[in-house]
Amino acid sequence: MTVAEVDPIAIPERASVLVAKAPQLAAVGRSSVRPSLSSREVEVLLAWLASESKEDAAARLFISASTVSTHISRIRAKYGAVSRPAPTKAHLLARALQDGYTTLDVW
């Protein structure tokens, strides 16, 4: 599945399901600490990862682009605080996969 095929309407539903399953998914073969992301942070992260820009993610979620930027900055800070920096979009996708917030099947 490509990023273009990800259903933006289903992102909030997927986010809540994946947040609920994340502890079990992350525990498989992982011993590192993962930051505690809120369900809204996960929702914004997944929408942004599925979008071409912060403006596109904002439009999907009915929030401003600056709110998306704030969420992404806070997510990056949380990953940095547990010594797992994520300075790029690719790094954040990798962290989301590692921590069970999404799966490759979704993408």
LOKEKE-14704 format. One line per 3 residues: number of its first residue (from 1); their letters; for each residue x, z, y of N, C-alpha, C. Coordinates in nm, 4 decimals. Layout:
N
NUM = a = X,Z,Y,X,Z,Y,X,Z,Y | ... $
//
This chain:
107
1 = mtv = 0.0845,0.0000,-0.1174,0.0000,0.0000,0.0000,0.0892,0.0000,0.1239 | 0.0576,-0.0836,0.2178,0.1354,-0.0897,0.3407,0.0747,0.0017,0.4461 | 0.1515,0.0271,0.5503,0.1026,0.1101,0.6597,-0.0243,0.0510,0.7186 $
4 = aev = -0.0303,-0.0813,0.7281,-0.1482,-0.1476,0.7842,-0.2725,-0.1249,0.6989 | -0.2548,-0.0982,0.5695,-0.3680,-0.0789,0.4801,-0.4186,0.0648,0.4764 | -0.3486,0.1571,0.5388,-0.3915,0.2960,0.5403,-0.5167,0.3076,0.6267 $
7 = dpi = -0.6185,0.3660,0.5718,-0.7462,0.3789,0.6415,-0.7387,0.4916,0.7436 | -0.7388,0.4600,0.8735,-0.7258,0.5633,0.9747,-0.8420,0.6613,0.9763 | -0.9582,0.6184,0.9300,-1.0743,0.7069,0.9275,-1.0561,0.8153,0.8217 $
10 = aip = -0.9879,0.7828,0.7128,-0.9700,0.8777,0.6032,-0.8515,0.9716,0.6241 | -0.7733,0.9516,0.7275,-0.6546,1.0349,0.7482,-0.6889,1.1834,0.7563 | -0.7896,1.2273,0.8340,-0.8194,1.3709,0.8378,-0.8583,1.4277,0.7017 $
13 = era = -0.9365,1.3529,0.6246,-0.9762,1.4012,0.4929,-0.8552,1.4113,0.4010 | -0.7686,1.3093,0.4038,-0.6486,1.3122,0.3218,-0.5584,1.4272,0.3628 | -0.5480,1.4505,0.4910,-0.4597,1.5561,0.5406,-0.5032,1.6911,0.4857 $
16 = svl = -0.6321,1.7211,0.4893,-0.6768,1.8517,0.4417,-0.6555,1.8663,0.2913 | -0.6769,1.7602,0.2162,-0.6537,1.7651,0.0716,-0.5055,1.7836,0.0427 | -0.4216,1.7072,0.1124,-0.2784,1.7173,0.0875,-0.2203,1.8495,0.1347 $
19 = vak = -0.2712,1.9050,0.2433,-0.2245,2.0367,0.2885,-0.2576,2.1407,0.1831 | -0.3757,2.1311,0.1230,-0.4143,2.2262,0.0201,-0.3257,2.2145,-0.1037 | -0.2834,2.0920,-0.1374,-0.2012,2.0695,-0.2558,-0.0521,2.0809,-0.2283 $
22 = apq = -0.0114,2.0846,-0.1041,0.1304,2.0799,-0.0681,0.2150,2.1871,-0.1357 | 0.1714,2.3127,-0.1436,0.2571,2.4121,-0.2087,0.2913,2.3770,-0.3529 | 0.1922,2.3269,-0.4285,0.2195,2.2900,-0.5676,0.3089,2.1666,-0.5748 $
25 = laa = 0.2816,2.0670,-0.4906,0.3611,1.9451,-0.4916,0.5044,1.9722,-0.4474 | 0.5212,2.0570,-0.3474,0.6544,2.0865,-0.2955,0.7349,2.1695,-0.3932 | 0.6679,2.2502,-0.4744,0.7386,2.3378,-0.5665,0.8032,2.2612,-0.6816 $
28 = vgr = 0.7545,2.1430,-0.7106,0.8076,2.0646,-0.8219,0.9458,2.0127,-0.7862 | 1.0480,2.0697,-0.8495,1.1846,2.0228,-0.8300,1.2433,2.0527,-0.6938 | 1.1872,2.1464,-0.6195,1.2369,2.1761,-0.4852,1.2673,2.3248,-0.4742 $
31 = ssv = 1.3774,2.3548,-0.4110,1.4096,2.4952,-0.3872,1.4297,2.5231,-0.2388 | 1.4218,2.4213,-0.1527,1.4442,2.4421,-0.0107,1.3189,2.4963,0.0575 | 1.3405,2.5550,0.1718,1.2318,2.6104,0.2505,1.1622,2.4983,0.3249 $
34 = rps = 1.0316,2.5059,0.3304,0.9577,2.4066,0.4079,0.8888,2.4784,0.5223 | 0.8803,2.4128,0.6364,0.8149,2.4772,0.7498,0.6644,2.4886,0.7275 | 0.6052,2.5807,0.7967,0.4611,2.5992,0.7873,0.3931,2.5136,0.8936 $
37 = lss = 0.3432,2.3977,0.8518,0.2723,2.3090,0.9428,0.1232,2.3374,0.9335 | 0.0576,2.3379,1.0479,-0.0880,2.3563,1.0483,-0.1547,2.2297,0.9959 | -0.2806,2.2417,0.9584,-0.3516,2.1237,0.9091,-0.3629,2.0177,1.0195 $
40 = rev = -0.3763,2.0616,1.1448,-0.3821,1.9658,1.2560,-0.2477,1.8964,1.2741 | -0.1376,1.9693,1.2594,-0.0056,1.9067,1.2696,0.0126,1.8021,1.1605 | -0.0311,1.8332,1.0405,-0.0209,1.7371,0.9300,-0.1086,1.6153,0.9585 $
43 = evl = -0.2274,1.6387,1.0093,-0.3182,1.5288,1.0427,-0.2557,1.4361,1.1472 | -0.1979,1.4937,1.2523,-0.1344,1.4139,1.3574,-0.0117,1.3424,1.3018 | 0.0678,1.4123,1.2225,0.1873,1.3518,1.1630,0.1505,1.2302,1.0794 $
46 = law = 0.0528,1.2439,0.9922,0.0134,1.1328,0.9055,-0.0458,1.0167,0.9847 | -0.1235,1.0487,1.0874,-0.1790,0.9414,1.1724,-0.0673,0.8678,1.2443 | 0.0308,0.9423,1.2935,0.1431,0.8803,1.3642,0.2282,0.7965,1.2695 $
49 = las = 0.2521,0.8472,1.1493,0.3303,0.7717,1.0518,0.2601,0.6412,1.0139 | 0.1273,0.6417,1.0139,0.0505,0.5226,0.9777,0.0293,0.4278,1.0947 | 0.0770,0.4664,1.2121,0.0537,0.3874,1.3331,0.1805,0.3200,1.3812 $
52 = esk = 0.1610,0.2206,1.4648,0.2734,0.1508,1.5272,0.3297,0.2291,1.6456 | 0.2474,0.3152,1.7043,0.2916,0.3896,1.8227,0.2138,0.5197,1.8345 | 0.2613,0.6062,1.9221,0.1895,0.7306,1.9491,0.0549,0.7021,2.0133 $
55 = eda = 0.0491,0.5965,2.0932,-0.0774,0.5590,2.1565,-0.1813,0.5190,2.0515 | -0.1377,0.4445,1.9496,-0.2290,0.4052,1.8414,-0.2781,0.5282,1.7644 | -0.1868,0.6192,1.7335,-0.2259,0.7423,1.6632,-0.3224,0.8231,1.7486 $
58 = aar = -0.2957,0.8309,1.8771,-0.3829,0.9054,1.9681,-0.5234,0.8456,1.9696 | -0.5308,0.7150,1.9735,-0.6615,0.6485,1.9744,-0.7383,0.6771,1.8456 | -0.6700,0.6790,1.7339,-0.7348,0.7070,1.6052,-0.7903,0.8484,1.6001 $
61 = lfi = -0.7190,0.9413,1.6646,-0.7567,1.0825,1.6576,-0.8360,1.1294,1.7792 | -0.8590,1.0392,1.8747,-0.9323,1.0719,1.9970,-0.8643,1.1833,2.0766 | -0.7318,1.1723,2.0874,-0.6525,1.2638,2.1686,-0.5586,1.1796,2.2545 $
64 = sas = -0.4841,1.2428,2.3428,-0.3921,1.1670,2.4278,-0.2587,1.1453,2.3566 | -0.1856,1.0454,2.4021,-0.0523,1.0183,2.3463,0.0414,1.1356,2.3722 | 0.0244,1.2048,2.4846,0.1106,1.3198,2.5120,0.0827,1.4346,2.4145 $
67 = tvs = -0.0418,1.4465,2.3678,-0.0733,1.5477,2.2668,-0.0061,1.5120,2.1345 | -0.0065,1.3849,2.0993,0.0652,1.3409,1.9788,0.2133,1.3745,1.9940 | 0.2712,1.3449,2.1081,0.4130,1.3742,2.1332,0.4421,1.5232,2.1199 $
70 = thi = 0.3522,1.6053,2.1732,0.3700,1.7505,2.1634,0.3686,1.7956,2.0183 | 0.2723,1.7465,1.9408,0.2655,1.7832,1.7987,0.3929,1.7389,1.7257 | 0.4366,1.6163,1.7488,0.5561,1.5647,1.6800,0.6787,1.6463,1.7199 $
73 = sri = 0.6904,1.6816,1.8463,0.8031,1.7642,1.8918,0.8021,1.9002,1.8235 | 0.6859,1.9598,1.8121,0.6753,2.0915,1.7460,0.7040,2.0816,1.5967 | 0.6598,1.9734,1.5353,0.6900,1.9518,1.3923,0.8404,1.9377,1.3734 $
76 = rak = 0.9050,1.8579,1.4592,1.0505,1.8419,1.4505,1.1213,1.9752,1.4706 | 1.0735,2.0560,1.5637,1.1339,2.1877,1.5889,1.1192,2.2779,1.4664 | 1.0039,2.2720,1.4010,0.9824,2.3540,1.2817,1.0771,2.3119,1.1690 $
79 = yga = 1.0962,2.1820,1.1524,1.1905,2.1357,1.0504,1.3335,2.1751,1.0873 | 1.3675,2.1645,1.2133,1.4998,2.2058,1.2578,1.5236,2.3541,1.2360 | 1.4203,2.4347,1.2520,1.4323,2.5798,1.2359,1.4621,2.6203,1.0919 $
82 = vsr = 1.4279,2.5357,0.9962,1.4577,2.5661,0.8558,1.5734,2.4797,0.8048 | 1.6546,2.4334,0.8992,1.7750,2.3546,0.8674,1.7449,2.2257,0.7922 | 1.6358,2.1611,0.8288,1.5996,2.0317,0.7719,1.5614,1.9384,0.8862 $
85 = pap = 1.6577,1.9022,0.9701,1.6261,1.8223,1.0885,1.5600,1.6889,1.0529 | 1.4721,1.6454,1.1429,1.4007,1.5192,1.1243,1.3950,1.4482,1.2597 | 1.5076,1.3896,1.3017,1.5130,1.3304,1.4351,1.4439,1.1947,1.4496 $
88 = tka = 1.4119,1.1298,1.3399,1.3506,0.9968,1.3479,1.2187,0.9940,1.2700 | 1.1434,0.8889,1.2915,1.0175,0.8700,1.2185,1.0444,0.8599,1.0683 | 1.1505,0.7918,1.0315,1.1853,0.7788,0.8896,1.2169,0.9144,0.8275 $
91 = hll = 1.2869,0.9990,0.9032,1.3165,1.1336,0.8537,1.1879,1.2144,0.8353 | 1.0957,1.2017,0.9298,0.9695,1.2752,0.9176,0.8876,1.2258,0.7989 | 0.8902,1.0959,0.7721,0.8219,1.0446,0.6539,0.8856,1.1028,0.5285 $
94 = ara = 1.0175,1.1050,0.5243,1.0872,1.1628,0.4086,1.0498,1.3097,0.3905 | 1.0460,1.3858,0.4984,1.0099,1.5281,0.4901,0.8650,1.5441,0.4424 | 0.7747,1.4600,0.4945,0.6347,1.4672,0.4528,0.6211,1.4380,0.3035 $
97 = lqd = 0.6979,1.3426,0.2542,0.6979,1.3125,0.1106,0.7574,1.4276,0.0311 | 0.8705,1.4791,0.0749,0.9374,1.5889,0.0047,0.8507,1.7139,-0.0027 | 0.7754,1.7393,0.1023,0.6971,1.8620,0.1097,0.5542,1.8465,0.0585 $
100 = gyt = 0.5209,1.7278,0.0099,0.3903,1.7081,-0.0516,0.2766,1.6841,0.0452 | 0.3067,1.6536,0.1708,0.2009,1.6257,0.2673,0.1439,1.4853,0.2487 | 0.2165,1.3994,0.1808,0.1711,1.2651,0.1488,0.2432,1.2210,0.0227 $
103 = tld = 0.2006,1.1089,-0.0317,0.2661,1.0526,-0.1499,0.2935,0.9055,-0.1248 | 0.3824,0.8489,-0.2025,0.4116,0.7063,-0.1876,0.2904,0.6213,-0.2231 | 0.2035,0.6720,-0.3100,0.0823,0.5973,-0.3470,-0.0060,0.5699,-0.2254 $
106 = vw = -0.0054,0.6604,-0.1283,-0.0866,0.6440,-0.0079,-0.0336,0.5284,0.0768 | 0.0967,0.5093,0.0783,0.1580,0.4086,0.1634,0.1714,0.2789,0.0886 $
//
